[in-house]
Amino acid sequence: MDKIQILKGFFIGILANGLGLFVVVMTMAKSSGRNDGFLRVLEAAHAENFLGKLISLGAILNLICFFYFIRKKKDAYAAGVLIATLCMALFTFIIKL
């Protein structure tokens, strides 16, 4: 496998997770009825110990990216997305400690 393609897949996975986290947080902010901002919702999530759950929900876009790359036969990109997902899982585990 080409290391450049794996690295690109890794960055795509990190960006997809970040975008997914943003969508989940903004959805929560709008549904709370208080027009809270992105950072304020993240601070509240951290204070109430459910930040890891938000990050995990944000990883749903990684699943979509992974299967897209598998379907297009871009296995190196899919491997990068998988590595990014594992890194986010490790990060979520560390936050829980």
C-alpha positions as CSV (number, residue, x, y, z in Angstrom):
1,M,0.0,0.0,0.0
2,D,1.1,3.5,-0.7
3,K,1.9,5.4,2.5
4,I,0.8,8.7,0.9
5,Q,-2.6,7.3,0.2
6,I,-2.9,6.0,3.8
7,L,-1.9,9.4,5.1
8,K,-4.5,11.1,2.9
9,G,-7.1,8.6,4.2
10,F,-6.1,9.3,7.8
11,F,-6.6,13.1,7.3
12,I,-9.9,12.4,5.5
13,G,-10.9,10.3,8.5
14,I,-9.9,13.0,11.0
15,L,-11.7,15.7,9.0
16,A,-14.8,13.5,8.7
17,N,-14.8,12.9,12.4
18,G,-14.4,16.6,13.1
19,L,-17.3,17.5,10.7
20,G,-19.5,14.8,12.3
21,L,-18.7,16.1,15.7
22,F,-19.6,19.6,14.6
23,V,-22.9,18.4,13.1
24,V,-23.8,16.5,16.3
25,V,-22.9,19.4,18.6
26,M,-24.8,22.0,16.5
27,T,-27.8,19.7,16.4
28,M,-27.7,19.4,20.2
29,A,-27.3,23.2,20.5
30,K,-30.3,23.8,18.3
31,S,-32.5,21.2,19.9
32,S,-31.7,22.5,23.4
33,G,-33.6,25.7,22.6
34,R,-30.9,27.9,24.0
35,N,-28.9,28.9,20.9
36,D,-25.7,27.8,22.6
37,G,-22.5,28.0,20.6
38,F,-20.2,25.2,19.6
39,L,-17.6,25.7,22.3
40,R,-20.2,26.2,25.0
41,V,-21.9,22.8,24.2
42,L,-18.4,21.2,24.2
43,E,-17.7,22.7,27.6
44,A,-21.0,21.5,29.0
45,A,-20.4,18.0,27.5
46,H,-16.9,17.9,29.1
47,A,-18.4,19.1,32.5
48,E,-21.1,16.4,32.3
49,N,-18.7,13.7,31.2
50,F,-20.4,12.9,27.8
51,L,-17.8,14.4,25.5
52,G,-16.6,10.9,24.5
53,K,-20.1,10.0,23.4
54,L,-20.2,13.1,21.2
55,I,-16.9,12.2,19.6
56,S,-18.2,8.6,19.0
57,L,-21.3,10.0,17.3
58,G,-19.1,12.2,15.1
59,A,-17.3,9.0,13.9
60,I,-20.3,7.9,12.0
61,L,-19.1,9.9,9.0
62,N,-15.9,7.8,9.2
63,L,-18.0,4.7,8.6
64,I,-19.5,6.3,5.5
65,C,-16.0,7.3,4.2
66,F,-14.6,3.8,4.9
67,F,-17.3,2.0,2.9
68,Y,-17.1,4.6,0.1
69,F,-13.4,3.9,-0.3
70,I,-13.9,0.1,-0.1
71,R,-16.6,0.3,-2.8
72,K,-14.3,2.4,-5.0
73,K,-11.5,-0.1,-4.4
74,K,-9.2,2.5,-2.7
75,D,-8.0,0.2,0.0
76,A,-5.2,2.4,1.1
77,Y,-7.5,5.3,1.7
78,A,-9.9,3.0,3.6
79,A,-6.9,1.8,5.8
80,G,-6.1,5.5,6.6
81,V,-9.7,6.1,7.6
82,L,-9.7,3.0,9.8
83,I,-6.5,4.2,11.5
84,A,-8.1,7.6,12.1
85,T,-11.1,5.9,13.7
86,L,-8.9,3.8,15.9
87,C,-7.0,6.9,17.0
88,M,-10.2,8.7,17.8
89,A,-11.3,5.6,19.8
90,L,-8.1,5.7,21.7
91,F,-8.5,9.4,22.3
92,T,-12.0,8.8,23.6
93,F,-10.7,6.1,25.9
94,I,-8.1,8.4,27.3
95,I,-10.7,11.2,27.9
96,K,-12.8,8.7,29.9
97,L,-9.9,8.0,32.3
